């Protein structure tokens, strides 16, 4: 039984998604709670690993339950007069049980659970991921209630120039200049959407959507746009930096606190397995 989990978390006090010895991570916290419900040592596969301090409002993961774990979930809900539960019932009930173990005011919650369709893989079946990045500049002012999810920049930023620069970066490209390098990992990505606007409170909000992201890519792209907003670079510069495929000191990787994973997109059920196979193939321009 493979189950899809929808997850939200405040990343402030986590050292990122992935398990790390001796550190508190989202994966370790959820797997510990899940083990209390189903037994054994369940392992989660996630749509996209987030870095330390990064948040998520709609992260996606999957977990495979063996027969013993399935039976344990059913047994915990069984009553002498109960209507027999279907696998779908078991899957939907799992979210509430995990969140119950985590506690009423936990900084991570499972917001939904369901049986995964045939061929579903939370990571490799994903078609795109969407992030939001929030910045309070001197035009906006500082709101202490938003400090965990908004980065402060002590300048008046030109959101129009930032939007022009962001849109100029869209497309299939090698984003090595905006990624932290990892050995044997490709930096070729398709940036599907990138734009800026101010919300009702005046906070600058970036919408960033791509088929996938390499390490620190969103925060570096945002850093490039901030340099444009401050007048240190222009739209042509950020494109030239991308095409040169070399990191430059003018582009700062902004703080994790402003970044939230907001959505993960998947194809129709009948295309899930095909998409997973395509994703595993190495990208090329």
C-alpha positions in Angstrom: 0.0 0.0 0.0 1.5 3.3 -1.1 0.0 6.4 0.5 0.4 10.0 -0.6 0.8 12.5 2.2 0.2 16.3 2.0 2.4 18.1 4.5 2.8 21.7 5.9 5.5 23.0 8.1 7.2 26.0 9.6 10.8 25.4 8.8 12.2 27.8 11.4 13.4 25.2 13.9 14.1 22.4 11.4 17.5 21.7 9.9 15.8 21.0 6.6 13.8 18.1 5.3 16.3 15.3 5.1 17.4 13.1 8.1 20.7 14.2 9.6 22.3 12.5 12.6 21.7 14.4 15.8 19.6 17.1 14.1 15.9 17.9 14.1 14.5 17.5 10.6 11.1 17.4 9.1 11.6 13.9 7.7 12.8 12.5 11.1 10.0 14.1 13.0 7.3 12.8 10.6 8.8 9.3 10.3 9.0 9.1 14.1 5.3 10.0 14.4 4.3 7.7 11.6 6.1 4.8 13.2 4.0 5.2 16.4 0.9 4.8 14.3 1.9 2.0 11.9 4.9 0.4 13.5 8.2 -0.6 11.9 10.5 2.0 10.4 8.5 3.8 7.6 10.5 5.9 5.2 9.1 8.9 3.4 10.0 9.9 -0.2 9.4 13.6 -0.7 8.7 15.8 -3.8 11.4 18.2 -3.0 13.9 18.4 -0.1 13.8 21.8 1.5 16.8 23.4 3.2 17.2 24.5 6.8 14.7 27.2 7.6 12.5 26.8 4.5 8.8 26.4 5.0 6.1 24.4 3.1 2.4 24.9 2.8 1.8 22.0 0.5 4.7 19.6 0.4 4.0 16.1 -0.9 5.6 12.7 0.1 4.7 9.1 -0.1 5.2 6.1 2.2 4.9 2.4 1.4 3.2 0.3 4.1 3.7 -3.4 4.3 0.9 -5.9 5.2 1.7 -5.7 9.0 1.5 -1.9 9.0 -1.8 -2.0 7.0 -3.3 -4.3 9.5 -2.1 -2.2 12.5 -3.8 0.9 11.0 -7.0 -1.1 10.6 -6.9 -2.7 14.0 -6.5 0.6 15.8 -9.9 1.7 14.3 -11.8 -1.5 14.6 -15.0 -1.8 16.7 -17.2 -4.8 17.1 -20.1 -3.1 15.2 -18.0 -1.0 12.9 -18.6 -1.1 9.1 -15.6 -2.8 7.5 -13.0 -0.2 6.5 -11.7 0.0 2.9 -8.1 0.7 2.0 -9.3 4.2 1.1 -10.7 4.7 4.6 -7.4 3.6 6.1 -5.4 6.0 3.9 -7.6 9.0 4.7 -7.6 8.3 8.4 -3.8 8.2 8.6 -3.3 12.0 8.3 -5.4 12.7 11.4 -3.6 10.0 13.4 -0.1 11.3 12.5 -1.1 14.9 13.3 -2.6 13.8 16.6 0.7 12.2 17.5 2.6 15.4 16.5 0.4 17.5 18.8 -2.1 20.4 18.5 0.6 23.1 18.1 3.3 21.3 16.2 5.3 23.1 13.6 4.6 20.3 11.1 1.3 18.7 10.2 0.0 16.1 7.7 -2.9 18.0 6.1 -4.2 15.1 4.0 -3.6 11.4 3.1 -4.9 9.2 0.4 -4.1 6.0 -1.5 -1.5 6.8 -4.2 -2.5 6.0 -7.8 -0.7 3.3 -9.7 2.8 4.6 -10.7 2.8 7.5 -8.3 6.2 8.6 -7.0 6.1 11.8 -4.9 9.5 12.9 -6.2 9.9 11.5 -9.7 6.3 11.8 -10.9 6.2 15.6 -10.2 5.9 17.8 -13.2 6.6 21.1 -11.4 7.1 22.7 -8.0 6.1 26.2 -7.0 7.7 28.4 -4.4 6.9 31.8 -2.9 9.5 34.2 -1.6 8.5 37.2 0.6 10.5 40.4 1.2 9.8 43.4 3.4 11.7 46.4 2.2 11.8 49.9 3.6 8.6 50.7 1.6 6.8 47.9 3.4 8.2 48.3 6.9 8.9 45.5 9.4 6.1 43.3 10.9 7.4 41.2 13.8 4.4 38.8 13.4 5.7 37.9 9.9 9.4 37.6 10.8 9.5 33.8 10.4 8.4 33.8 6.8 9.5 37.2 5.5 13.0 38.4 4.8 13.9 42.0 5.5 15.9 44.1 3.0 16.9 47.6 4.1 16.4 49.3 0.9 13.5 50.6 -1.2 13.2 48.0 -4.0 11.9 48.7 -7.5 9.4 45.9 -8.0 8.8 46.7 -11.7 12.5 46.3 -12.5 12.6 43.1 -10.5 9.6 41.7 -12.3 11.2 42.5 -15.7 14.4 40.7 -14.7 12.6 37.7 -13.3 10.6 37.2 -16.5 13.8 37.4 -18.6 15.2 34.3 -16.9 12.2 32.0 -17.9 12.9 29.0 -20.1 15.0 25.9 -20.4 18.6 26.8 -19.4 21.6 25.8 -17.4 21.2 27.6 -14.1 24.7 26.7 -12.8 25.2 30.4 -11.9 22.2 30.3 -9.6 22.8 26.9 -8.0 25.1 25.6 -5.3 27.1 22.9 -7.1 26.8 19.3 -6.3 29.0 16.6 -7.7 27.5 14.9 -10.8 24.2 16.8 -10.4 22.8 18.6 -13.4 21.9 22.3 -13.2 19.7 22.3 -16.3 16.1 23.3 -15.4 13.0 24.7 -17.1 11.9 27.8 -15.3 8.2 28.0 -16.1 7.2 31.1 -14.2 9.0 33.9 -12.3 7.4 37.2 -11.4 7.0 39.7 -8.6 4.2 41.7 -7.1 3.4 43.5 -3.8 0.6 42.0 -1.7 -2.0 44.1 0.1 0.4 44.8 2.9 3.1 46.0 0.5 5.3 42.9 0.9 7.2 41.9 -2.2 6.2 38.4 -3.2 8.0 36.3 -5.8 6.2 33.4 -7.6 8.7 30.9 -8.9 7.7 27.7 -10.7 10.0 25.2 -12.4 10.0 21.5 -13.4 12.6 21.1 -10.6 15.1 23.2 -8.6 18.7 22.7 -7.9 20.2 23.5 -4.5 19.6 27.1 -3.4 18.4 28.0 -6.9 15.3 30.0 -5.8 17.1 32.0 -3.1 19.9 32.9 -5.6 17.4 33.9 -8.3 15.7 36.1 -5.7 19.1 37.5 -4.7 19.7 38.5 -8.3 16.4 40.3 -8.5 17.1 42.1 -5.3 20.3 43.4 -6.8 18.2 44.6 -9.7 15.7 46.2 -7.4 18.5 48.0 -5.6 19.9 49.3 -8.9 23.1 47.3 -8.8 22.2 45.1 -11.8 19.7 45.2 -14.6 17.7 42.6 -16.5 20.4 42.1 -19.1 23.0 41.5 -16.4 21.0 38.6 -14.7 20.6 36.9 -18.1 24.3 37.3 -18.9 25.2 35.9 -15.5 22.9 32.9 -16.2 24.4 32.3 -19.6 28.0 32.6 -18.3 27.1 29.7 -16.0 29.4 30.9 -13.2 28.5 32.2 -9.8 29.3 35.8 -9.1 29.6 37.8 -5.9 26.9 40.3 -7.0 24.3 37.6 -6.6 23.6 36.9 -2.9 21.7 33.8 -1.8 19.0 35.3 0.4 17.9 33.9 3.8 15.8 30.7 4.0 13.1 32.3 6.2 11.4 34.0 3.2 10.9 30.9 1.2 7.9 28.6 1.2 7.1 25.6 -1.0 3.5 26.2 -2.0 2.5 23.6 -4.6 3.6 20.5 -6.4 2.1 19.5 -9.7 1.5 16.0 -11.1 0.2 14.7 -14.4 -3.0 12.7 -14.9 -2.9 9.3 -13.1 -2.3 7.3 -16.3 0.9 9.4 -17.0 2.5 9.1 -13.5 4.7 6.1 -14.2 5.8 7.6 -17.6 6.7 10.9 -15.9 8.7 9.2 -13.2 10.8 7.3 -15.9 11.4 10.5 -17.8 12.5 12.4 -14.7 15.1 9.8 -13.8 16.8 10.4 -17.2 19.6 12.9 -17.1 18.6 16.4 -18.4 20.3 18.0 -21.4 19.9 21.2 -23.4 
